Amino acid sequence: MGKERQIGGEVRVLASCAAFEMKRLIQILTLPIILVGFSLSATVMAWGMTTKEFLMPIVWIATIVAFILTFIKEKIGLTVLIVTCFGWLFLFAEYFGHFLTFEADKIVNWGLRLSAAFVICPLTLVFLSTKRLVKNKKLGFSVIATSLLIPLVGFGSNYDKTYSRTTFAEFHRVNDSTDSYLGRFRAGPADTRFFEIEMNSDEVKEIALTTGTYLVGHYYINNVKLNVRMNFSSIKEIELTKLNKVELENPIKWELSDVEGQTEYLKN
């Protein structure tokens, strides 16, 4: 009997030590999120915030509160950490998808921000926290599955996504008697990257003649708006919607196969 009590006591001590070490690990993993969250929150507060970015400073403050609570009221602190982890995953799911689609080769630049703070740490925190708080295995599995699903949804959202791009346009032969003319769209006034297409829109022609600047046989217009529909990193469709400050009544759409030249600059 005495030996059984001794073994039981040793098991409880080991369990207590393991719980303590897990708690310390969670607290350590929270620090990169707090540090990077401060940098990002300061940036969005300085440069203005969208509705989604407005939540970033709130989630960052909640993460700090949760970190402090883990020292005072452990269960409450870990519960709040689960909520903030989901908050970070939600806020950065779209950025995660953008990174994998367009900037996977820049892992050095994104490493700390994306991998350490907003992917690995949140997922690890959710896993460790649920191991401590959720006794129901099905519920624990659901929490972990959801934490993995959010970044995947963020990546999948790039399957069919439209981006707004501002470019520079030249229109050649618009003074000729023929109905068609050449539209050339450059990354910038002196940029060698451009694509071109034969056009016959009377609306675009009229805007080019009335608002464009004439230069050596063609008219050029700044601030031309294009909507670029992409499947991940592949351009599928380009839509001309705005010339200078004039919205087109009849936007013009082109398939990628319709245009000639370079379109890669539209992906940036």
C-alpha positions, 0 to 999 in steps of 0.5 A: 500500500505504501509503495502504491502511494509513493508511485501515485505521488511520483506520478502526480509530481511528474504530471504537475511538472509536465503541466508547468513546462507546457504552460511555460512553453505556451508563454514563450510561444506567445512572445513572438506574436506580441512583438510582431503584433506590436509592429503591425498594429503600430503600422496600421494605426500610423497609415490608416486601417481598413475594417479588418485591420481595425481589429488588429490592435484589439487582438494584439491587446487581447494577446497581451492580456491573455499572456499576463493572465496565464501567470495569474489565472492560468485557465482563463489566460489559456482560454483567451489565448485560444480566442486570440489565436483564432483572431490572428489566424482569421486576420492573416489567412488572406496574407498567408494565401497571398504569400504562398501564391506570389511571394513564396520565394521571399521566405526570409523576409516573411519568415518571422512574421508569417511562419513564427508568429502567425502560422506555427505559433497560433497553431501550436498555441491552439493545440497546446491550449486545447490539450489543457482545456478541452477534455472532450476529444471530438471538441478538441479535434474540431478546434485543431481542425478549424485552426488548420482550415482557416489558413487553407481557406485563405490560400484557396481564396486565391483560386478566383480573385480579382485585383485592382491595378493602376497602369499607364495607357497609350492609344495609337491611330485614334485619329485615323478614319478606321474604327480600330486603334491600338491600345498599349498599357504600360507599367509606367510612362518610361517602363518597357513592360507593356501589353497591347491589343487592337480596340474599337470602343468609341467610348474609350476613343472619345475619352482618349481624344478629350482627356489624353495628352498628345505626344508623337502620334499617340495619346497617353493617359495616366491612372488607368484602372484595370481589374485583373482576374486571377486563378492563383498566380495565373492571369485569366482576364483583364478588364478596363474600367476607368481612364483617368477619372472617367468610369467607363459605362461599358467596361472592356474585358479581354482574355489573356490570349487576346492581348500581346506582350508582357502582363507579368507586371499586373501580378505585383 
